[in-house]
Amino acid sequence: MTKNRDDAGGSDLTVSVGGTTVVSTDVVLAEAEMLRYAQGEVGGFRARVDKIRQLDPPGGALKWTPRDAGLPLLWASGALDKLEQRSGDLAEALVAAAERYGWAEHSALRLAVLGSAMAGHNVGTVLRLMLLLGASPLFLGLLATAPLSLGIVTWAMSSGLLKRDKESGFVFDQAVVTDPQTVLMTKLLVSSLDDVALGAVGVPLGVDLVLGDTGLGVTGVSSTALLVLKAARSGGFFREGPVTVRSVGVAATPAAPTGVADIAARIPKAVPGRPQVRIEKYGHGGQASWAVYIGGTVDWSAVSSSEPFDLTANVEAIAEVNAGSFKAVMEAMRKAGIEPGDPVVVAGHSQGGLVATQVAASGAFNVQAVATFGAPETAVPVPPGVSTLTVEHDDDIVTAVGGASLIDSDDRLTVRREVFASTEPPAGAVLPAHHLDTYRETARLIDASPQENLQEFRDTVTGIVGNGNGEAVLWRGIRLPERPAH
């Protein structure tokens, strides 16, 4: 399937409906829509021709002469009928091809996840056997990590991911970091870590596959993150504490969002000391409706600070425990006055997107629509009936932290785009495909798309918040010092 390039050098949008049912580039969907439009127009012309033919008196066909219009009208009606049918058949064929492409893509991903799970389990089994043969845990740790570290460095340098810089030593090559193949390999690696652990403790391969990503999903990225938390906290890292929130300002009175670009534009940027959450209220009298926008990770240090949107909260959110960022958003929503029955739209970027899906999954609020941008959240199932839009860049490695999810949901609409498909990433930029501004560009492309499902999502948001003006309040969460254990 060919993909047209957008003006910014990225690839065309790829839309996945219902998780994996249909996968199609935006240009294919646009062509299908044009064919359907042509089908309707041709049908209209054919109906007009048939009306003109009906003006002939009964038995007029027997009196036709070469100068009469009856024969050309009959021929035109037949030709238009064939053109109408052909346009409809071509539109259906394009959609069917997209469905087959989606099935093939999903099958390939499932096989890749299965292969990585088996490889990870084998690695864990080897480590367990060596431990039973008398190798010390310390030796096994060195044996496992030293060659792995050396192998990673060797692979990184040979592939161009890691290169030598005279001034700053080793630096990552953005062209490789933003390579979709690197992102895919990272997803598979993250997904297989739980299989290494299960193999190491002696869980049979068959049971591992049933419990893991290829089966019931009982184990997976969240269980790996939970193990990381337990190990790191003993060393003083990733330690959580209570969180408090307060309103820090009122934004200009907003008009209700009319598209995905409006939603993305209102998500707070991850800036130290700035608000992390924006909450808008719509409706006067009767039941209110709300839109909640959540920013991304502010602090990337492994040592917890007063910033609840930090690396600690990232790992905790992936582990599906009460992350500081999640607690801050839930408390801000309560203090804003959101009642359990009020309809709510929740949107977020990066960690904020992960939190947005967890707010919906909690069931504490009546979340009816979720939009995420560049979030490692695909393993978080939202409740049935919640309209979900997931926007990912194929060259955004942050999305790989959530692993390679195989969750299918008829309520999830996924839009993908490779930002640097035909251009080089900007020099010196850190994870440029993950920037909120880059996702805002993709959101504008989504609004310009003729894809019917994307329009339905926009209509869903409009149906929730209406089309009037609202009130916007900014909120900031602060992590308090950890309470000492008694």
N, C-alpha and C positions, 0 to 999 in steps of 0.2 A: 504494500500500500504506500503510495507516495504521500508526502506531506509538504504542503506549501510553507514557505517561511514568512513570518511576519516582518514588519518594517524594522523591528529592533534586532533582528538577527536570530530570533528564536524560532522554534518549530511551531506548527499549527497546533491548536488545541486538540487533545485526545479526550473524548468523553466516554466514560464507562457508566452504564446505567444498571442499577440493581447489583452493584458489586462487580460482576463479571459477565452479565448477560450480553451486553452489546458494547463493543469497543469500536469507535469510529473517529477518524479525524474530523475536525470541524468542516473542512472543505468537502468531504464526502457527504456529510449531513446537509450542507448548504446546497449541494447539487441535487440531493434527493428532494429537498424542499422546493427547489426551482422546477424540478420535474412534476411535482404534485401541483405546483401553481400553474404550470403549462397545461397539465391535465384538466384542471378546472376551467382555464380560459378556452381551451379547445372544445370542451363540453358545452360551454356557453355559445360558441360560434356554431356548433353543430345544431344546437336547439334552435337558433335563429334561422338557419338554413331550412330546417324541417318545418318551421312555421311558414316560411315563404312558400315551400312546396305545397303546403296545405291550402294555399290560395288558389291553386288550380281547380277548375270545376271537375266534378266526378267524371271519370272516364277520359280525362284530359290526356292521359298518357298515350291513348290510342290515336290521338290527333296530332302528336308531336311532329314537328318538321325540323329540319336542320337549324332553323333560325330561332326556335323556341328555347326558353331558358330551362325547361324541365330536365333535359338530359344533363347539362352541366351541374345543376343543383343536386341531382341524384348522385352524380359522381363525387361532388364536393362533400355531400353528407357521408358517403361511404368512406372517403379518404379521411375526413375529420374523425369519424368513429374509430378507424384503425389507429390514427395518431393519438387519440385520447387513451385508447387501451394500451398502446405501446409506451406512452409516457408513464402510466401507472405501473406497468410491468417493470420498467427500468428503475423507478423509484423503489419498488419492493425488492428488486434484485440488489440494489445498493445496500439497503438495510439488512437483507439476509446475509450479504457478504460481510457486513460489519459484525453480525452475530457470530458467524463462523470464525472470524478473526478473533473475537472476544473469547470464544470457547478454546481456540488454539493457544491464545496467550495465557489463559488461566490454567490450562493443562500443562503448559511448559513451566509455569511458576510452581505448580504443585509438584511436578517431578523434580525441580531444582530444590525445593524445600525438603522433599523426601530424601534426595541424595545427600544434602548437607546434614540432615538429621542422622542418617546411617553413618556418615563419616564421623560426626561428633560422638556418637555412641561408641564407635570403634576406638576412638582416642581414649575415651573414659575407661573402656574395658581394659586396654593395654596398661593404663596407669594403675588400675585395681590389681591386675595380675602381678605387676612388678612389686606392688606393696605386699601382696601375699607371699611373694618370693623372698621377702626380707628387706627390700629397699626402704630406707627411712623416708618419712613424709617430706623432710627437708630436701633430701636428695631428689625425690620425685618432683618437688616444686622447682628445683633448679633445672632438672632434666626437662621439665615441661616448658618452663618459661625461658630459659637461656636460648635453646635452639629456636624456639618460637620467636623470641625477640630478634635474634640474629636473622632468622628467615624473613621476618616482616621488614626489617631494615634493608636486607638484600633485595627483596622483592620491590620495596618502595623505590630504591635507587635504580634498579634495573628498569622498572616501568616508568620512571620519571616522576613518580609521586614525591619522592624525597630527593633533593639535590643539594649539592654543596655550594654554599655562598661564602665568599672570602670574608665578608664583614660580619655576618650574623650566624655562620656555621651552617647547619642543615636547615633547610626551609622546604615547605610543601609547595609543589607545583600546582597552582590553581587549575590548570588545564586538566590535570589528572584527577584532582579532588572533585571537580565538577563533571567528570566523565560518568555518564549513566551506568556504564559497566562497573565502575568503582562503587557507585551507590548500590547497585544490585548485589554485588559481592558482599558489601557490608551488611546488607539486610540478611543475607543467608548466613553470614558468620554470627550475627547477633542471635538469629533464630536457632542456631545449633548449640549455643552455650548450655542450655538446659539439658540437651542430649548428652553432652560430655559429663555433666554431673550425674545424670541417671545411670550412665554406663559405669561411672566410677564407683557407685554404691551397689552395683550388681543387679540393677533392674534389667530384665530381659529386653531384647530389642523389640519384640512384638508388643510388649506392654508399653515401652517407651513411645512407640509410634502411635499407639491408641491414645495415650495420655497427652501427647504433644500437639504441635501445630497441625500435623497431618491428620489428627483424629479429633478427640473431644476438646482439646485446647485447655485441659486442666493445668498442664505445665506449659511454660513458654517464657516469653521475655519478662513477664511480671515476676515469675518465680526466680529467674536469674537476678533481676534487680533486687529482690528481697534478700537473696544471699549476699549480694554486694553490700547492701545496707548493714546487715548483721556483722560482716567482717570489718567494714570500714569504721563502724561506730566504736568498736573496741580500741581503735587507734585514734579516736577523737574526731573523726570526720563524719559528715552527713548527719549531724545531730540536730534534731528538730526541737522546737519549743513552742509555747503558746503564741498566738497571733492576735493582734488587735487591728481594727480598721477605723478610719475616720474620713469624713468628707473634707476635701481640700479645695473646693471651688465649684462654681457653677459655670458651665459652658454656655455659649450663645444658644438661644432657643433654636433647636434644629427642626427642619422639616423631616418627616418620616422618610427612611431610606427607600428608594425606589429601585435599587438594583444592587448587585454584588459589589460594584465599585464604591457605592456609598457605604456599605458595610465595612469593607476593607479600609476605607479612608478614616473611619472613626475609631479603629483599634489603636490604643495608645502605643507609642513607640517605647521600646525598652531603654529608658534613660535613668541613671541613678538619681534618686531623690524625687522623681516625678511620679504622678499618679499611674497606677497600673490597671485601673478599672474605670470604665465609663458606663454609667447607667442612665438610660433615657426612658421617660414615662410618657405614654400617649393615652389620650382619652380623658374627657372631663365629665364627671358624673357617671354613675353606673360602674361597670367593670373596667379597670385600667389594663393596658397592655404595656409590655416592656421590651427594651432591647439592651442587652448586656454585652459589652466589648472588653476583651481581656488581652493585655499585652504579653510579650514573651519574656525570656530569661534576661535578667538584668545583671546578675553577679554569677560568674563562672568559677568561683573559688570553691574547692571541696570543703573548706572550713565554713561552717554556718555563720551568718552575720545577721544584722537586723533586717536585711532584705529577704522577704519570704519568696520572692520570685528569683531563686538562685539555683545552683546546681543540685543542692540538697533536695529542694522541692522537685526538681526534674526527676531525680532517681526515685524519690518517694512516689511521685505520680505514676511513673512507669510500673513501680512495684504495687500500685493500687492500694496504698495506705494513705492516711490523711496528710497530704502534703500541705506545707504552709501556704502555698499559693491557692490551693483548693479551699482551705479554711478561710482565707482572706476574702475570696470571691463569695462564698456562701454567706459569710457574715455581712459583707457589703450589701448583698441582695436583701437580706433580712432588714438591715437598718434603713435601706432605701424605701421600705414599705411594700415589697413584693409579697402578695398573699399567695398561699399554696395553689389557689385556683386560677390566678391571673395568667393569661397566655404570655409566653416569653420567647424571644429570639435570643440565642447566645452565639457569639462569634469570638474567635481568638486566633492569634498568630503564634506559632511555635509552641512553647509551653502553655500559652494561653489557649491554644486550640485543644491541647490534651485535657486541660482543666474544663474547657467548655463541654466536651463529650462526657466527662465524669460528672459534671453538674446535671446534665440530662439523664445520665444513668442512675444518679442517686434517687430520683423520683421525689425529691423534696419540693420541687417546683414544677409547674405545668409547662415545661419546655416543649415547644411545638416545632421549632426549627433550629438547626445548628449549622454554622459555617466555620470551617477551619482552614487555615492557610499555613502550609509548611510545618505541620504538627506530626509528631510521632505517635498518632492516636488510632491508627486503623485497627488495632487489636481491641479497642474498647467498644463493645456493642451498645448502641443506643437503643432505648425501648422501641418496640414496634409502633409505627405511626408517626415517629418523629422524622420530619423531612431533614435530611442531612446532606450537606454539600462539602466535599473534601477536595481541596485544591493543593496539588503537589507539583513540584518541579522535578523532573527526572534527574536533574543535575544538582539537587539539593541533598547533600549527604545527611543533614540533620533528620530528615524523614526516615532514614534507615535505622535510627536508634530504636524505633518501634518494631523492628524486625519485618519479616515478609508475612503479612497477614493473609489468611485464606478465608476470612469471614465474608459470607455473602449476605446481603440485605437488600430487599427490594426498595427500602427507603433511603439507601445511600447512593448518592450521585457523585462520582469521582471525575475530576477534571485534571489532566496532566499536560505539562508543556516542558520542553527542553529549552531553557532560556538561552544558552550559549551553543545552539546547534550549528550556527554558521559564523559565529564571531568568537574572539578570544575574550576570556574573563578580564575585567579591568585589573591592571597591575597593582599589586599592593592591597587589594580588597580581600577581606577575610570572609569566606563563604558567601560570595556575592549572590548566588542563586537563592540564598535563604533570606535576604534582606526583605523587610516589610514593603519597602518601596517597589521592589521587583514583583512581589505578589500583588501589589496594587495595580501594576501594569497588566498582569494576567487577569485581574478582576475586570478591568475595562474591556479586555478582549472577550470575556465571558458575556458581558452585557451586550456586546455587538454580535454575539453568535445567534443564528436563527434556530438553534437546536431547541426542540419543543420542551424537553425535560428541564433545560436551564430556565426557560420562560416560566414553566410551572413552579420552579423554586422561587423565582422572583415574585410570582403571583401569590405564593404561600406567605412570603414575608409581608407583602402588602396587605393581605387579608388579616394578618395578625396585628400589625401596628397601624393600619389605616393609611391615610394620605394627608393628615393634618400636621400641625406643629406640635412639638412636645417640650419637655423639660429635661435638661441634661445635667447630671451631677458627677463630678470626678471623685474617685476614692483612692486612698493609699493605705496599703497594709504594711504593718511593721511587726517583725518577729521579736518577741520578748526573750530575755535570757531563759535558758532551760531551767526548769524547777528541779531542785535537788531531790534525789530519791530518798524516801524515809525508810 
